[in-house]
Amino acid sequence: MRLNTETIVEKALLLVALSALMSLLLIAVFIFKEGVPFMVKVGPGAFLFSSEWEPQNGLYGIFPMIIASIWVTLGAMLVGAPLGIAGAVFLNEFVPRGVMRVVKPAIELLAGIPSVVYGFIGVMVLAPLIRAHLGGPGLSVLAAAVILGVMILPTVMSIATDAINAVPNSYREGALALGATRWQAVHMVVVKAARSGIIAGVILGMGRAIGETMAVIMVAGNAVRAPGSPLDSVRTLTANIALEMGYASGMHRQALFATGIVLFLFIMVLNSIAMAAMRTRAGGR
Amino acid sequence: MEHPATHAIPRLQVRNLNLHYGHFHALINVGMDVEDRRITALIGPSGCGKSTLLRSLNRMNDLIPGVRITGEVRIDGVDIYAPGTDVCALRARTGMVFQRPNPFPLSVYDNVVFGLRVAGVRGKETLDAAVERSLRAAWLWDNLKDNLYGSALALPLDQQQRLCVARLMAIEPEVILMDEPCSALDPIATAKIEELMLELKKQYTIIIVTHNMQQAARMSDHAGCMLLGEMIEFDGTQRMFTNPRDERTQDYISGRYG
Protein backbone atom coordinates (compact mmCIF):
# COMPACT_ATOMS: atom_id res chain seq x y z
CA MET A 1 0.00 0.00 0.00
CA ARG A 2 2.66 2.39 1.09
CA LEU A 3 4.86 1.43 -1.75
CA ASN A 4 1.99 2.17 -4.12
CA THR A 5 1.61 5.73 -2.87
CA GLU A 6 5.34 6.20 -3.25
CA THR A 7 5.22 5.05 -6.86
CA ILE A 8 2.24 7.24 -7.66
CA VAL A 9 3.82 10.32 -6.14
CA GLU A 10 7.06 9.60 -7.94
CA LYS A 11 5.34 9.19 -11.31
CA ALA A 12 3.27 12.32 -10.77
CA LEU A 13 6.35 14.37 -9.97
CA LEU A 14 8.13 12.97 -13.00
CA LEU A 15 5.20 14.05 -15.16
CA VAL A 16 5.25 17.56 -13.73
CA ALA A 17 9.00 17.78 -14.19
CA LEU A 18 8.72 16.57 -17.76
CA SER A 19 6.05 19.14 -18.60
CA ALA A 20 8.66 21.92 -18.60
CA LEU A 21 10.85 19.94 -20.96
CA MET A 22 7.84 19.05 -23.10
CA SER A 23 6.77 22.67 -23.51
CA LEU A 24 10.27 23.60 -24.62
CA LEU A 25 10.23 20.75 -27.09
CA LEU A 26 6.73 21.63 -28.36
CA ILE A 27 7.64 25.28 -28.86
CA ALA A 28 10.80 24.36 -30.70
CA VAL A 29 9.02 21.82 -32.91
CA PHE A 30 6.21 24.27 -33.65
CA ILE A 31 8.52 27.14 -34.62
CA PHE A 32 10.74 24.93 -36.74
CA LYS A 33 7.78 23.22 -38.43
CA GLU A 34 6.42 26.59 -39.54
CA GLY A 35 9.72 28.29 -40.22
CA VAL A 36 12.01 25.73 -41.81
CA PRO A 37 9.89 25.03 -44.94
CA PHE A 38 9.75 28.79 -45.49
CA MET A 39 13.54 29.13 -45.26
CA VAL A 40 13.96 26.27 -47.69
CA LYS A 41 11.48 27.86 -50.14
CA VAL A 42 12.91 31.39 -50.03
CA GLY A 43 16.49 30.26 -49.54
CA PRO A 44 18.51 31.02 -46.40
CA GLY A 45 20.61 33.57 -48.29
CA ALA A 46 17.68 35.64 -49.48
CA PHE A 47 16.11 35.41 -46.03
CA LEU A 48 19.11 36.14 -43.82
CA PHE A 49 21.20 38.45 -45.96
CA SER A 50 18.77 40.45 -48.06
CA SER A 51 17.74 43.90 -46.90
CA GLU A 52 14.35 44.00 -48.58
CA TRP A 53 11.49 43.34 -46.20
CA GLU A 54 8.31 43.78 -48.23
CA PRO A 55 6.00 40.90 -47.37
CA GLN A 56 3.26 42.20 -49.64
CA ASN A 57 5.67 41.86 -52.59
CA GLY A 58 7.08 38.54 -51.48
CA LEU A 59 10.41 39.98 -50.28
CA TYR A 60 11.47 38.62 -46.93
CA GLY A 61 14.97 39.84 -46.09
CA ILE A 62 15.53 40.18 -42.34
CA PHE A 63 19.14 41.35 -42.52
CA PRO A 64 18.36 44.87 -41.19
CA MET A 65 16.53 43.35 -38.25
CA ILE A 66 19.42 41.01 -37.43
CA ILE A 67 21.81 43.94 -37.47
CA ALA A 68 19.41 46.01 -35.41
CA SER A 69 19.09 43.28 -32.78
CA ILE A 70 22.85 42.95 -32.58
CA TRP A 71 23.39 46.70 -32.27
CA VAL A 72 20.73 47.13 -29.64
CA THR A 73 21.98 44.15 -27.65
CA LEU A 74 25.61 45.21 -27.77
CA GLY A 75 24.55 48.74 -26.85
CA ALA A 76 22.56 47.39 -23.91
CA MET A 77 25.63 45.44 -22.86
CA LEU A 78 27.82 48.56 -23.06
CA VAL A 79 25.40 50.28 -20.71
CA GLY A 80 24.41 47.39 -18.46
CA ALA A 81 27.67 45.46 -18.04
CA PRO A 82 29.89 48.23 -16.62
CA LEU A 83 27.10 49.47 -14.36
CA GLY A 84 26.24 45.97 -13.22
CA ILE A 85 29.82 44.87 -12.61
CA ALA A 86 30.83 48.12 -10.94
CA GLY A 87 27.72 47.97 -8.79
CA ALA A 88 28.42 44.39 -7.79
CA VAL A 89 32.04 45.16 -6.93
CA PHE A 90 31.08 48.23 -4.96
CA LEU A 91 28.33 46.50 -2.99
CA ASN A 92 30.49 43.49 -2.20
CA GLU A 93 33.77 45.13 -1.43
CA PHE A 94 33.34 48.73 -0.39
CA VAL A 95 30.08 48.94 1.50
CA PRO A 96 29.07 47.57 4.90
CA ARG A 97 27.03 44.34 4.70
CA GLY A 98 23.95 46.14 6.00
CA VAL A 99 23.81 48.45 2.99
CA MET A 100 24.17 45.47 0.68
CA ARG A 101 21.18 43.81 2.32
CA VAL A 102 19.03 46.82 1.43
CA VAL A 103 20.43 47.77 -1.96
CA LYS A 104 20.67 44.32 -3.55
CA PRO A 105 16.97 43.46 -3.19
CA ALA A 106 16.14 46.96 -4.41
CA ILE A 107 18.11 46.37 -7.58
CA GLU A 108 16.58 42.95 -8.01
CA LEU A 109 13.20 44.68 -7.82
CA LEU A 110 14.15 46.39 -11.08
CA ALA A 111 13.61 43.00 -12.68
CA GLY A 112 10.03 43.06 -11.44
CA ILE A 113 9.06 46.28 -13.21
CA PRO A 114 6.96 45.43 -16.28
CA SER A 115 8.80 46.08 -19.49
CA VAL A 116 5.99 48.27 -20.78
CA VAL A 117 6.76 50.69 -17.96
CA TYR A 118 10.39 50.86 -19.06
CA GLY A 119 9.17 51.51 -22.59
CA PHE A 120 6.86 54.21 -21.34
CA ILE A 121 9.69 55.99 -19.54
CA GLY A 122 11.82 55.62 -22.65
CA VAL A 123 9.18 57.23 -24.84
CA MET A 124 8.28 60.01 -22.44
CA VAL A 125 11.68 60.93 -21.02
CA LEU A 126 14.61 59.41 -22.82
CA ALA A 127 13.58 59.76 -26.47
CA PRO A 128 12.74 63.48 -26.18
CA LEU A 129 16.06 64.08 -24.42
CA ILE A 130 17.98 62.35 -27.21
CA ARG A 131 16.02 64.21 -29.88
CA ALA A 132 16.66 67.55 -28.21
CA HIS A 133 20.35 67.09 -27.39
CA LEU A 134 21.75 64.69 -29.96
CA GLY A 135 19.34 64.99 -32.86
CA GLY A 136 17.62 62.28 -34.89
CA PRO A 137 14.14 60.97 -34.24
CA GLY A 138 14.87 60.18 -30.60
CA LEU A 139 13.33 56.72 -30.88
CA SER A 140 16.57 55.00 -31.76
CA VAL A 141 19.24 52.38 -31.15
CA LEU A 142 20.62 54.59 -28.40
CA ALA A 143 17.30 54.89 -26.59
CA ALA A 144 16.72 51.14 -26.83
CA ALA A 145 20.26 50.39 -25.65
CA VAL A 146 19.95 52.62 -22.59
CA ILE A 147 16.54 51.28 -21.62
CA LEU A 148 17.61 47.67 -22.14
CA GLY A 149 20.88 48.34 -20.34
CA VAL A 150 18.93 49.32 -17.25
CA MET A 151 16.58 46.38 -17.69
CA ILE A 152 19.42 43.84 -17.72
CA LEU A 153 21.17 45.52 -14.79
CA PRO A 154 19.53 43.23 -12.19
CA THR A 155 20.54 40.11 -14.11
CA VAL A 156 24.14 41.17 -14.58
CA MET A 157 24.47 42.53 -11.11
CA SER A 158 22.91 39.74 -9.16
CA ILE A 159 24.92 37.04 -10.93
CA ALA A 160 28.13 39.10 -10.66
CA THR A 161 27.40 39.73 -6.97
CA ASP A 162 26.99 36.02 -6.33
CA ALA A 163 30.22 35.31 -8.19
CA ILE A 164 32.17 37.93 -6.23
CA ASN A 165 30.59 36.79 -3.00
CA ALA A 166 31.79 33.26 -3.69
CA VAL A 167 35.43 34.38 -3.87
CA PRO A 168 37.06 33.02 -0.71
CA ASN A 169 37.97 35.68 1.80
CA SER A 170 41.44 34.16 2.02
CA TYR A 171 42.25 35.69 -1.40
CA ARG A 172 41.40 39.16 -0.12
CA GLU A 173 43.38 38.61 3.07
CA GLY A 174 46.33 37.23 1.13
CA ALA A 175 46.39 40.27 -1.15
CA LEU A 176 46.02 42.80 1.66
CA ALA A 177 48.68 41.04 3.73
CA LEU A 178 51.10 41.53 0.84
CA GLY A 179 50.58 45.27 1.04
CA ALA A 180 47.85 45.67 -1.56
CA THR A 181 45.32 48.44 -1.19
CA ARG A 182 41.66 47.51 -1.09
CA TRP A 183 41.25 48.43 -4.75
CA GLN A 184 44.36 46.50 -5.84
CA ALA A 185 43.10 43.43 -3.99
CA VAL A 186 39.74 43.77 -5.72
CA HIS A 187 40.83 44.29 -9.29
CA MET A 188 43.96 42.15 -9.28
CA VAL A 189 42.57 39.17 -7.39
CA VAL A 190 38.88 39.21 -6.54
CA VAL A 191 37.52 40.22 -9.94
CA LYS A 192 39.88 37.79 -11.65
CA ALA A 193 38.75 34.97 -9.39
CA ALA A 194 35.11 35.82 -10.11
CA ARG A 195 35.71 36.41 -13.81
CA SER A 196 33.81 33.49 -15.27
CA GLY A 197 30.77 34.16 -13.09
CA ILE A 198 30.82 37.80 -14.12
CA ILE A 199 31.03 36.83 -17.79
CA ALA A 200 28.12 34.45 -17.32
CA GLY A 201 26.07 37.28 -15.84
CA VAL A 202 26.82 39.60 -18.73
CA ILE A 203 25.95 36.96 -21.31
CA LEU A 204 22.70 36.02 -19.61
CA GLY A 205 21.93 39.75 -19.57
CA MET A 206 22.58 39.86 -23.30
CA GLY A 207 20.18 36.96 -23.73
CA ARG A 208 17.52 38.96 -21.94
CA ALA A 209 18.26 42.05 -24.02
CA ILE A 210 18.04 40.31 -27.37
CA GLY A 211 14.75 38.69 -26.41
CA GLU A 212 13.09 41.78 -24.96
CA THR A 213 10.17 42.98 -27.06
CA MET A 214 7.72 45.43 -25.53
CA ALA A 215 10.14 48.09 -24.36
CA VAL A 216 12.07 47.86 -27.64
CA ILE A 217 8.97 48.30 -29.79
CA MET A 218 8.17 51.43 -27.81
CA VAL A 219 11.58 53.10 -27.95
CA ALA A 220 13.48 51.83 -31.00
CA GLY A 221 11.30 53.48 -33.67
CA ASN A 222 10.76 50.31 -35.72
CA ALA A 223 12.04 51.50 -39.12
CA VAL A 224 13.09 48.50 -41.25
CA ARG A 225 16.55 49.68 -42.13
CA ALA A 226 20.07 48.77 -41.11
CA PRO A 227 21.18 51.54 -38.75
CA GLY A 228 23.94 53.89 -39.88
CA SER A 229 24.33 55.56 -36.51
CA PRO A 230 23.14 54.98 -32.94
CA LEU A 231 20.63 57.76 -33.44
CA ASP A 232 18.80 55.92 -36.22
CA SER A 233 15.48 54.30 -35.74
CA VAL A 234 15.55 50.48 -36.02
CA ARG A 235 13.36 47.41 -35.82
CA THR A 236 14.67 44.34 -33.96
CA LEU A 237 13.81 40.70 -34.67
CA THR A 238 11.48 40.55 -31.69
CA ALA A 239 9.73 43.78 -32.64
CA ASN A 240 9.25 42.50 -36.18
CA ILE A 241 7.41 39.41 -34.96
CA ALA A 242 5.27 41.25 -32.45
CA LEU A 243 4.32 44.08 -34.81
CA GLU A 244 3.27 41.95 -37.76
CA MET A 245 1.95 38.72 -36.25
CA GLY A 246 -1.49 40.25 -35.78
CA TYR A 247 -2.28 40.51 -39.47
CA ALA A 248 0.24 38.18 -41.15
CA SER A 249 -0.97 35.10 -43.02
CA GLY A 250 0.44 32.50 -45.35
CA MET A 251 4.09 33.02 -46.36
CA HIS A 252 4.28 36.22 -44.33
CA ARG A 253 3.27 34.37 -41.19
CA GLN A 254 5.82 31.65 -41.89
CA ALA A 255 8.46 34.33 -42.39
CA LEU A 256 7.76 35.54 -38.89
CA PHE A 257 8.18 32.03 -37.52
CA ALA A 258 11.47 31.81 -39.38
CA THR A 259 12.46 35.08 -37.69
CA GLY A 260 11.65 33.30 -34.43
CA ILE A 261 14.08 30.52 -35.33
CA VAL A 262 16.88 33.02 -35.82
CA LEU A 263 16.11 34.57 -32.45
CA PHE A 264 15.87 31.16 -30.83
CA LEU A 265 19.32 30.24 -32.13
CA PHE A 266 20.85 33.52 -30.97
CA ILE A 267 19.56 33.01 -27.45
CA MET A 268 20.54 29.36 -27.37
CA VAL A 269 24.09 30.21 -28.33
CA LEU A 270 24.30 32.97 -25.70
CA ASN A 271 22.90 30.71 -22.99
CA SER A 272 25.29 27.89 -23.83
CA ILE A 273 28.23 30.28 -23.61
CA ALA A 274 26.97 31.49 -20.24
CA MET A 275 26.54 27.95 -18.96
CA ALA A 276 29.98 26.97 -20.20
CA ALA A 277 31.44 30.00 -18.40
CA MET A 278 29.69 29.02 -15.16
CA ARG A 279 30.95 25.46 -15.50
CA THR A 280 34.56 26.58 -15.82
CA ARG A 281 34.07 28.43 -12.60
CA ALA A 282 32.79 25.37 -10.81
CA GLY A 283 35.64 23.30 -12.22
CA GLY A 284 38.28 25.92 -11.50
CA ARG A 285 37.97 25.63 -7.73
CA MET B 1 55.59 38.25 33.01
CA GLU B 2 59.23 37.81 32.19
CA HIS B 3 61.16 38.44 29.08
CA PRO B 4 63.90 36.27 27.72
CA ALA B 5 67.35 37.61 28.28
CA THR B 6 67.91 39.94 25.37
CA HIS B 7 71.26 40.80 23.92
CA ALA B 8 70.10 43.44 21.50
CA ILE B 9 67.09 45.69 21.00
CA PRO B 10 64.21 43.38 20.11
CA ARG B 11 62.97 43.53 16.54
CA LEU B 12 59.37 43.70 17.62
CA GLN B 13 57.96 44.85 20.91
CA VAL B 14 54.40 44.56 22.14
CA ARG B 15 53.37 46.59 25.16
CA ASN B 16 50.04 46.69 26.99
CA LEU B 17 48.16 45.58 23.94
CA ASN B 18 44.41 45.42 24.48
CA LEU B 19 41.95 44.43 21.82
CA HIS B 20 38.16 44.40 21.97
CA TYR B 21 35.78 42.84 19.49
CA GLY B 22 32.66 44.77 20.43
CA HIS B 23 32.23 43.85 24.10
CA PHE B 24 34.61 40.90 24.00
CA HIS B 25 38.02 41.61 25.48
CA ALA B 26 40.16 39.40 23.24
CA LEU B 27 43.66 40.55 24.23
CA ILE B 28 44.37 41.70 27.75
CA ASN B 29 47.53 43.72 28.47
CA VAL B 30 49.64 41.56 26.21
CA GLY B 31 53.34 42.23 26.05
CA MET B 32 56.27 40.46 24.41
CA ASP B 33 59.68 41.07 22.87
CA VAL B 34 60.54 39.27 19.68
CA GLU B 35 64.18 38.91 18.81
CA ASP B 36 65.68 39.32 15.40
CA ARG B 37 66.33 36.15 13.38
CA ARG B 38 64.66 33.86 15.83
CA ILE B 39 61.52 31.78 15.69
CA THR B 40 59.02 32.78 18.30
CA ALA B 41 56.07 30.45 18.84
CA LEU B 42 52.69 31.45 20.22
CA ILE B 43 50.86 28.57 21.85
CA GLY B 44 47.71 28.14 23.85
CA PRO B 45 44.27 26.54 23.63
CA SER B 46 41.80 27.48 20.89
CA GLY B 47 40.29 30.91 21.33
CA CYS B 48 43.06 32.11 23.64
CA GLY B 49 43.89 35.03 21.34
CA LYS B 50 47.15 33.87 19.76
CA SER B 51 45.90 34.34 16.19
CA THR B 52 44.37 37.65 17.17
CA LEU B 53 47.71 38.75 18.57
CA LEU B 54 49.49 37.66 15.39
CA ARG B 55 47.00 39.57 13.25
CA SER B 56 47.54 42.65 15.38
CA LEU B 57 51.16 42.69 14.30
CA ASN B 58 50.36 43.51 10.67
CA ARG B 59 47.06 45.23 11.42
CA MET B 60 44.95 42.63 9.69
CA ASN B 61 42.48 43.04 12.56
CA ASP B 62 41.71 46.50 11.19
CA LEU B 63 39.57 44.74 8.59
CA ILE B 64 37.10 43.46 11.15
CA PRO B 65 34.34 45.94 11.94
CA GLY B 66 33.99 46.89 15.59
CA VAL B 67 37.57 46.22 16.65
CA ARG B 68 39.22 48.55 19.15
CA ILE B 69 42.93 48.34 19.84
CA THR B 70 45.01 50.17 22.44
CA GLY B 71 48.63 49.80 23.44
CA GLU B 72 51.79 49.65 21.41
CA VAL B 73 53.30 47.43 18.81
CA ARG B 74 56.76 48.59 17.82
CA ILE B 75 58.77 47.26 14.93
CA ASP B 76 62.34 48.55 15.06
CA GLY B 77 61.12 51.04 17.59
CA VAL B 78 58.36 52.54 15.47
CA ASP B 79 54.78 52.20 16.71
CA ILE B 80 52.71 50.66 13.93
CA TYR B 81 49.49 51.96 15.45
CA ALA B 82 50.68 55.56 15.43
CA PRO B 83 48.38 57.84 13.44
CA GLY B 84 49.50 58.32 9.86
CA THR B 85 51.05 54.86 9.56
CA ASP B 86 51.01 53.56 5.99
CA VAL B 87 49.22 50.27 6.60
CA CYS B 88 50.01 48.88 3.13
CA ALA B 89 53.72 49.51 3.61
CA LEU B 90 53.53 47.99 7.08
CA ARG B 91 51.90 44.83 5.74
CA ALA B 92 54.58 44.55 3.08
CA ARG B 93 57.19 44.62 5.88
CA THR B 94 55.39 41.96 7.91
CA GLY B 95 54.57 39.11 5.57
CA MET B 96 51.91 36.62 6.59
CA VAL B 97 51.44 32.94 5.85
CA PHE B 98 47.93 31.71 6.51
CA GLN B 99 46.47 28.55 7.93
CA ARG B 100 45.19 27.28 4.62
CA PRO B 101 47.45 27.86 1.62
CA ASN B 102 45.85 30.75 -0.24
CA PRO B 103 47.66 31.26 -3.54
CA PHE B 104 45.70 33.53 -5.85
CA PRO B 105 43.89 31.96 -8.81
CA LEU B 106 46.66 33.25 -11.07
CA SER B 107 49.80 31.73 -12.50
CA VAL B 108 52.75 30.80 -10.30
CA TYR B 109 54.64 33.76 -11.75
CA ASP B 110 51.85 36.26 -11.06
CA ASN B 111 51.51 34.96 -7.54
CA VAL B 112 55.17 35.51 -6.76
CA VAL B 113 55.37 39.01 -8.19
CA PHE B 114 52.02 40.13 -6.75
CA GLY B 115 53.57 41.98 -3.82
CA LEU B 116 56.06 43.72 -6.10
CA ARG B 117 53.38 44.74 -8.57
CA VAL B 118 51.16 46.28 -5.91
CA ALA B 119 54.18 48.18 -4.67
CA GLY B 120 54.60 49.60 -8.17
CA VAL B 121 57.61 47.57 -9.28
CA ARG B 122 57.65 47.14 -13.07
CA GLY B 123 60.13 45.83 -15.55
CA LYS B 124 60.28 42.27 -16.78
CA GLU B 125 63.90 41.68 -15.83
CA THR B 126 63.44 42.79 -12.24
CA LEU B 127 60.33 40.65 -11.88
CA ASP B 128 61.89 37.62 -13.57
CA ALA B 129 64.87 37.83 -11.24
CA ALA B 130 62.61 38.16 -8.22
CA VAL B 131 60.63 35.08 -9.27
CA GLU B 132 63.73 32.93 -9.52
CA ARG B 133 65.20 34.23 -6.28
CA SER B 134 61.93 33.81 -4.36
CA LEU B 135 61.14 30.35 -5.68
CA ARG B 136 64.68 29.25 -4.87
CA ALA B 137 64.34 30.61 -1.35
CA ALA B 138 61.14 28.62 -0.88
CA TRP B 139 62.68 25.51 -2.45
CA LEU B 140 60.26 25.53 -5.31
CA TRP B 141 62.46 26.56 -8.23
CA ASP B 142 63.36 23.03 -9.31
CA ASN B 143 59.73 21.93 -9.14
CA LEU B 144 58.25 24.91 -10.87
CA LYS B 145 60.83 26.50 -13.16
CA ASP B 146 59.20 24.85 -16.19
CA ASN B 147 55.69 25.62 -15.04
CA LEU B 148 55.86 29.30 -14.11
CA TYR B 149 52.77 30.16 -16.12
CA GLY B 150 50.64 27.25 -14.92
CA SER B 151 47.87 27.86 -12.43
CA ALA B 152 48.98 28.04 -8.82
CA LEU B 153 45.80 26.28 -7.77
CA ALA B 154 46.87 23.12 -9.61
CA LEU B 155 49.85 22.61 -7.27
CA PRO B 156 49.82 20.13 -4.39
CA LEU B 157 48.97 21.70 -1.04
CA ASP B 158 52.51 21.80 0.35
CA GLN B 159 53.80 23.47 -2.80
CA GLN B 160 50.94 25.95 -2.56
CA GLN B 161 51.97 26.78 0.97
CA ARG B 162 55.60 27.18 -0.07
CA LEU B 163 54.43 29.36 -2.94
CA CYS B 164 52.78 31.56 -0.32
CA VAL B 165 56.17 31.76 1.36
CA ALA B 166 57.82 32.55 -1.99
CA ARG B 167 55.31 35.35 -2.43
CA LEU B 168 56.72 36.89 0.75
CA MET B 169 60.33 36.30 -0.24
CA ALA B 170 59.73 38.50 -3.28
CA ILE B 171 58.95 41.53 -1.13
CA GLU B 172 61.59 40.72 1.49
CA PRO B 173 59.62 41.47 4.63
CA GLU B 174 61.36 42.07 7.95
CA VAL B 175 59.08 39.86 9.96
CA ILE B 176 57.21 36.75 8.83
CA LEU B 177 53.99 35.92 10.63
CA MET B 178 52.78 32.35 10.30
CA ASP B 179 49.29 31.40 11.40
CA GLU B 180 49.30 27.62 11.87
CA PRO B 181 51.01 27.21 8.50
CA CYS B 182 51.07 23.42 8.67
CA SER B 183 47.61 22.63 9.97
CA ALA B 184 46.31 21.80 6.49
CA LEU B 185 49.34 19.70 5.58
CA ASP B 186 50.31 16.08 6.07
CA PRO B 187 53.36 15.16 8.20
CA ILE B 188 55.80 14.97 5.26
CA ALA B 189 54.73 18.36 3.91
CA THR B 190 54.88 19.72 7.45
CA ALA B 191 58.46 18.53 7.79
CA LYS B 192 59.37 20.35 4.59
CA ILE B 193 57.83 23.60 5.77
CA GLU B 194 59.59 23.27 9.13
CA GLU B 195 62.92 22.69 7.46
CA LEU B 196 62.26 25.73 5.31
CA MET B 197 61.49 27.81 8.39
CA LEU B 198 64.83 26.91 9.95
CA GLU B 199 66.50 28.07 6.75
CA LEU B 200 64.50 31.30 6.64
CA LYS B 201 65.39 32.02 10.25
CA LYS B 202 68.89 32.91 9.09
CA GLN B 203 67.52 36.02 7.45
CA TYR B 204 64.09 36.65 8.84
CA THR B 205 62.34 37.11 12.15
CA ILE B 206 59.56 34.56 12.37
CA ILE B 207 56.54 34.44 14.63
CA ILE B 208 54.44 31.31 14.39
CA VAL B 209 51.10 30.40 15.89
CA THR B 210 50.80 26.68 16.37
CA HIS B 211 48.58 24.11 17.98
CA ASN B 212 51.25 21.52 17.73
CA MET B 213 53.29 21.34 20.93
CA GLN B 214 56.02 19.22 19.34
CA GLN B 215 56.33 21.74 16.55
CA ALA B 216 56.71 24.61 18.98
CA ALA B 217 59.23 22.63 21.01
CA ARG B 218 61.44 21.61 18.13
CA MET B 219 61.22 24.77 16.02
CA SER B 220 61.11 27.80 18.22
CA ASP B 221 63.69 29.72 20.20
CA HIS B 222 61.18 31.59 22.28
CA ALA B 223 57.61 30.78 23.11
CA GLY B 224 54.63 32.61 24.51
CA CYS B 225 51.77 30.74 26.10
CA MET B 226 48.40 32.46 26.03
CA LEU B 227 45.22 31.76 27.90
CA LEU B 228 41.91 33.62 27.67
CA GLY B 229 43.50 36.66 26.06
CA GLU B 230 46.46 36.94 28.40
CA MET B 231 50.10 36.12 27.84
CA ILE B 232 50.58 33.92 30.86
CA GLU B 233 54.19 33.07 30.14
CA PHE B 234 56.84 34.19 27.66
CA ASP B 235 60.26 32.62 27.80
CA GLY B 236 62.95 30.66 26.03
CA THR B 237 61.33 27.58 24.52
CA GLN B 238 63.72 25.14 26.19
CA ARG B 239 63.03 26.62 29.53
CA MET B 240 59.26 26.84 29.08
CA PHE B 241 58.96 23.26 27.96
CA THR B 242 61.24 21.80 30.62
CA ASN B 243 60.43 24.01 33.55
CA PRO B 244 57.43 26.28 33.09
CA ARG B 245 56.97 28.93 35.77
CA ASP B 246 53.22 29.07 35.50
CA GLU B 247 51.13 26.11 36.53
CA ARG B 248 48.66 26.79 33.73
CA THR B 249 51.45 26.61 31.14
CA GLN B 250 52.49 23.32 32.66
CA ASP B 251 48.91 22.05 32.38
CA TYR B 252 48.59 23.13 28.78
CA ILE B 253 51.92 21.77 27.62
CA SER B 254 51.36 18.45 29.30
CA GLY B 255 47.99 18.24 27.58
CA ARG B 256 45.73 18.62 30.55
CA TYR B 257 43.49 20.91 28.48
CA GLY B 258 43.44 22.42 25.05
Chai-1 contact restraints between the chains, C-beta under 6 A:
chainA,res_idxA,chainB,res_idxB,connection_type,confidence,min_distance_angstrom,max_distance_angstrom,comment,restraint_id
A,S170,B,N102,contact,1.0,0.0,6.0,A-B,restraint_1
A,Y171,B,F104,contact,1.0,0.0,6.0,A-B,restraint_2
A,G174,B,N102,contact,1.0,0.0,6.0,A-B,restraint_3
A,A177,B,R91,contact,1.0,0.0,6.0,A-B,restraint_4
A,A177,B,M96,contact,1.0,0.0,6.0,A-B,restraint_5
A,L178,B,F114,contact,1.0,0.0,6.0,A-B,restraint_6
A,L178,B,G115,contact,1.0,0.0,6.0,A-B,restraint_7
A,G179,B,C88,contact,1.0,0.0,6.0,A-B,restraint_8
A,G179,B,R91,contact,1.0,0.0,6.0,A-B,restraint_9
A,G179,B,A92,contact,1.0,0.0,6.0,A-B,restraint_10
A,G179,B,G115,contact,1.0,0.0,6.0,A-B,restraint_11
A,G179,B,V118,contact,1.0,0.0,6.0,A-B,restraint_12
A,A180,B,V118,contact,1.0,0.0,6.0,A-B,restraint_13
A,T181,B,C88,contact,1.0,0.0,6.0,A-B,restraint_14
A,Q184,B,V118,contact,1.0,0.0,6.0,A-B,restraint_15
A,V189,B,F104,contact,1.0,0.0,6.0,A-B,restraint_16
A,A193,B,P105,contact,1.0,0.0,6.0,A-B,restraint_17
